[in-house]
Amino acid sequence: TPVNANSLENLAKRRTVNTVGGYVLGLLALASIILT
């Protein structure tokens, strides 16, 4: 069903956003540790 495919796509997008967001946060934390 198209609805299922749509929700799966949304889940995948959300997971990607979470992964990228976590990566960026990790980099920022590392940078702040290095800069202090």
C-alpha positions as CSV (number, residue, x, y, z in Angstrom):
1,T,0.0,0.0,0.0
2,P,1.2,3.5,-0.8
3,V,0.6,4.7,2.8
4,N,3.0,2.1,4.2
5,A,5.7,3.0,1.7
6,N,5.2,6.7,2.6
7,S,5.6,6.1,6.3
8,L,8.6,3.9,5.7
9,E,10.2,6.7,3.7
10,N,9.4,9.1,6.5
11,L,11.0,6.8,9.0
12,A,14.2,6.5,6.9
13,K,14.4,10.3,6.5
14,R,13.9,10.8,10.2
15,R,16.7,8.2,10.9
16,T,19.0,9.9,8.5
17,V,18.3,13.3,10.1
18,N,19.0,11.8,13.6
19,T,22.2,10.3,12.4
20,V,23.5,13.5,10.8
21,G,22.3,15.6,13.8
22,G,24.2,13.3,16.2
23,Y,27.3,13.4,14.0
24,V,27.2,17.2,13.9
25,L,26.7,17.4,17.7
26,G,29.6,15.1,18.2
27,L,31.8,17.2,16.1
28,L,30.8,20.3,17.9
29,A,31.5,18.7,21.3
30,L,34.9,17.6,20.0
31,A,35.7,21.1,18.7
32,S,34.7,22.7,22.0
33,I,36.9,20.3,23.9
34,I,39.9,20.9,21.6
35,L,39.4,24.7,21.6
36,T,39.3,25.0,25.4
